[in-house]
């Protein structure tokens, strides 16, 4: 995504800034008042994923929303830092550089796994995971999917070809609908722009290729941070049973099911997600959220 060309039309661009924190050149949106709250989007998304939820949060939270390395407007630095542990460590470096001290980390899908890894390596914050991608791949997919992602990430022109084929509006509409979420014109236009961007697609492929949840999942029983997992019954991407399993593994986690949304729940019904976050925050150290 081009900073000069694309950013002016991007949601909440007036709150965007660039920060060079080795090894990446980050795009971060920062706005609101109150306790620092970090938002981590899922694979293939950017800060646009949060733009409908953020207005519900800003009365009581200072929001820090970055694009993950190689995605959106964040330029990835050193190759090989797309994995879970590396991304979590680099996000903490970004937080330290900006003087941010998140008391709450909200992650969607793969972003929820990153949030849990962050509090695993540096405890202290609470976590809300929205349709958290915390499952191991079973059977053939256990070795085929990561291997295939690594292969695609290394092949020249794969991102270009994917962008050209999948960047058609109807293809993006079908892709989004397959998540179980209700898609409107604004969501469709933003995701179409992302899928058409070669560098964004390449960054997403690199993240997929490096994805390994083994250490995190093995250590969930020792993760004592307060965690709320929100799982949508209509999610066709991450089955709600994944969140149910993960919540049972963590000593201070609870699961709440949602019946009216799909995988992109926070984009479909931001007020619903804000209400869940608000109730969770009220139970934690007197944090409050006006919805």
N, C-alpha and C positions, 0 to 999 in steps of 0.2 A: 504494500500500500504506500502510495506516495504522499509524503507529509504536506507538500505544497498544493497538490492537485486534489487529493481525496479528503484530507482532514477537514477543510471548511464545510463540507456537507455531512460530516459525521456527527452522530448524536452527542451532545454535551461537549463539543469540540472547544468551546470557550473555556473549559476547565482543564484542557490538555496541556501537558508539559513534557519536555524531553529531559531525561536524566541519563548521563553516561556513568554507569556503575559497572565496572568490569565484571564479566567480559561483554556485557550487552549494552546497547543503547536503547533505553526503555521509553515506551510511551505510557504515561500515567495520567489518569484523571483524578483530581483531588478536589473535594468540595464538601460543605456541610460543617456542622458544629457538634462538639461533644466527644465521646470516646472514639478513638481510632478503630475503624473497622475495615478490614481488608477483604475485597471481593476478588475471587479467582474464577475466571471463566473456564469452560470446558474446551476440549480439543476442537479446533476448527472455528471457535468463536473469537470475540474480542470484547472490548469494553461495551460495544453496542448491545451485548447480551443483557447488560444491567441497566440500561438507560430508563426503563420503565419502573424498575424497582427503586432506584436511587432516590427519587423525590419523596418516597415514603420514609426513607431512612435518614435523610439529611437533617431533620429537625433535632435529632438527638445523637447523631453519629457523624464523625468526620470520615468520609468515605475515601479510601485509597483503592483505585481500580486500575491495575496495569494490564497491558497486553502481554501474554506470555512470549518467551523468546521465539523469534522467527515468525510470529503470527501478528496480523494487523500491522500496526505502525512500530512495533518493537523489532529492532535489527539484532539478530543473534550474533554473538561474538565467537568465542572459541568453539570449534566443532567438538561434538561429544558431550555437550552439557545440556542435552534435552531430556535426560532421564529424571526419574522422580526425585531422587536424593539431590541431584545437582540443581534441579529447578527450585526445590525447597530452600536449599542453601543460598541460591542466588536471589531469591525473593527476600530472605532475611537480610542479605547485604543491601538490597534496595531499601528495605524498611529502615535500616540503620543509617543509610546515607541521607534519607529524607527526614530523619528525626521522628519517624512514626513508631508507635508502640501499640500494635493492635491488641485490644482486649477480646475482640471477636473476629474470627475469620470465617467467611461464608464462601463455600465452593460449590460449583455446579458440575456434576458428572465427574470427569477426570480432575477438575479443579477441587473437588471434595477430597480426593485422594492426596493431592498436593497439600491441602490444608492440614490433613491429619499427619502427613509426614513432617510438616513444619512444626507442629506442636510436639511431635515425637522427638525431634532433635533439639527443640527449645521450648520446653513446657511453659504454660502460663496463660495462653489464650483459650477461650472457648471456641467451639466449631459448630457451624451449621452446614450440613451437607444436603444439597438438593439433588435427588436422584443420583446418589453417589455411585460412581463406577468403581466398585471395590471387589468385583468377582474375579476369580481365576478362570482362565479359559479351560474347558474340559475336553478330553478326548483329542482328536486330531487337531482341533483348533488351537490346542495348547502349544503345539510346536509350529503349526502351519502359519497361523496369523502373524506372530511376531517375525517369523522368518520372511514371510511375504512382504510385510511392511518394510523390513530392512532392505530387501531386494529392491522394492519400488523406490525407496528413498535414495538409493545409490545409482539408479539408472538415469542417464541423461535424458532430458526432455519429458520425463514422466509427468512432472507437475504441469508443464505446458499442455500436454495432451489432455490430462484430466481437466484442466481449466477450460479448454476449448469445448470438450464434450459435455462436461457436467455443468458448465456455466450457463447453459441455456435455461431460460426461466422455467419451462415446464419440468425440466430435470430437477432443478432446485426445489420446486414445489413438491414434487414426488418424494424427494429425499427428506424434506422437512415433515411432510405428512406421515412418512413412515415411522417417525418418532412417537406418534400418537398425539401430537399437539395440534391444536387448531391454528392455522396459519392465516395471517392477514397480509394486506398488500405491503405494509411497511416492513414487516419481518422478511417477506419474500425479497423485496428490493435490496435490503441490507445484506442478506446472505448470498444473493446472486452476485453482488459486487465482490464479496469476499472470495467466492468460489472462482470467479473470473481472474483473480489476482494470483499470478504464478508464484510469487515469493511467499504469499500466505499459505497456499496449498503445500508448497515445499516444506515450510515450517511445521505444518500439521503432520505431514508424512514423517518428518524427522522425529517428532514427538512420539508418534505411534511406534516407530521403529525402536525407540529406546525404552518403551513402556515395560516396566517390570515391577509388579506389586509384591513380590515374594517376601521381602524383608518387612514391609509394612504390615501385611496381613498376618505374618507369623508373630508380630509383636503387638497386635491389637490388645491382647489381654493385659499387657503392661501399660497401656496408654490410659492415664487416669484423668485426662482433661474432660471437662463437661462437653458432651457432644449431643446434638440433636440431628437425627437423620430424617429428612422429609422424603417420602417415597410416594410416587403417583401410581395409582392403580392402573391408569391408562398408558403408562410408559411402555413403549414397544422397543426401547433401546436397552434400558437397564431394568430387568424385572424387579419388582418391589421386594421379592424374596432375598435379593442381594443385601439390601439395607437391613432387613429383618435379621439375617445371619450376622452381619457385622455389628449391629447394635447389641446382640446377645454376647458378643465376644468382649466388648469393652465395659469396664466396671461402672462408668458414669455416663452411659449413653442411653438414649431412649429413641424410640421410633414413633413417628406420626404419619399416618396414611392419608392421602388426599384422593378424592374420588372424581374430581371434575377436570383434571388437567393431565397432560402427558409429560414427555421428557423435558420440554422447554417450559416448565410450569411457571417460572418467574417472569417469563416474557408473556405468557398467556394471561395470567391473573396475578400481577404484582402485589395487589392489595391482600390477596390471600396469603402469599408468602410473607409479606411484611407483618401480618397478624401473627403468624406462627413465630417469626423472629422476635416480635415484641413480647409475646407471652414467655418465650424462653429467656429473654434478657431480664425480664422482671424477676425471675427466679435467681438471677446471677448478680450478686453484689449490688443490688439496687439499680442496675441499668434499666432505663426506660426508653420507650420508643412511642412517639405519637403517630398513630395511623389514621 
